[in-house]
Amino acid sequence: MPELLYPGDKVAILATSGPVDQEKLAFGIDIVRGMGLVPVVMESCYLRHDYLAGTDDIRLRDLHIAFAAEDVRGIFVARGGYGAGRLLPYLDYELIGRNPKVFVGYSDVTALHIAFNQRCGFVTFHGPMVAVDFGRCDVTMESLISATCIQPPPPTAAPPSKEGGFFSPLPCIVPGYTSAPLIGGNLSLLTASLGTPYEIDTRGRILFIEEIGEEPYRIDRMFLQLKQAGKLTDASGILLGDFAPQTLETLHICINELIIPAGKPTLSGQQSGHCLPNLTLPLGMTFELNAV
């Protein structure tokens, strides 16, 4: 578990994937300051290399600088998109593993979560991104602050809604109980890892999965790939997130014919990822999953 953030700590803001909307970035930076943190905005946030936020070398350099800098206590990714996976062969895992820090993002950042959890051995945070989610939902921000900061939420933040995901029981898909580390993220990134040196290892872990904007047959195909690779069988439990615009009803074939037969304790409806609120999940931390 990396050291959590204190008021006055510096946090690096960088782009590991796609180019960043500057207006949304500026708004998000103000939110970071409102959290009592000091933003250090890296060059990748201001660059565009077609569909990437600068070249691979620049995005890689920003990550290494952020992890190596002793005065930087956390790293907030500005946005997802595409491109984080291109960095995996060139990351200095020894450097990163020596300097575990609060690292927050989701979507395409899933590739980095898997690598840092499995190769570097520290907890990372599947949570909102500076130029995407910051300031859009009080519950989202309160969840992020609660997970990553040693301080109370700002007085302007609304208390968590009982309908917002903090207290609401999640629908049970397969009953059962397990206690295990949580791992996972975006479905398309999980399947993209298969057959590579950076493949997700679900053995003895609770597998969290979310996705957005995919047709039911495409979601079925990706779950089938996970199943045929043994990832559902290896998992101790499964936690399904948001799959908008799909619902449990539109995904009934996938759920009934791929998820349920795996026989793992399974809950659905976790509000984390491409949704609001976007609740922060510490990946690599041990959770109890009690599906009833």
Salt bridges, closest charged atoms under 4 A:
GLU3 OE1 - ARG73 NH2 2.73
ASP30 OD1 - ARG33 NH1 3.18
GLU43 OE1 - ARG61 NH2 2.47
ASP56 OD1 - ARG59 NH2 2.08
ASP56 OD2 - ARG86 NE 3.00
ASP62 OD1 - ARG61 NH2 3.24
ASP71 OD2 - LYS10 NZ 3.02
GLU94 OE2 - ARG98 NH1 3.45
GLU199 OE2 - LYS231 NZ 2.77
ASP201 OD2 - ARG203 NH2 2.86
ASP201 OD2 - ARG205 NH1 3.75
GLU210 OE1 - HIS274 ND1 2.85
GLU214 OE1 - ARG218 NE 2.52
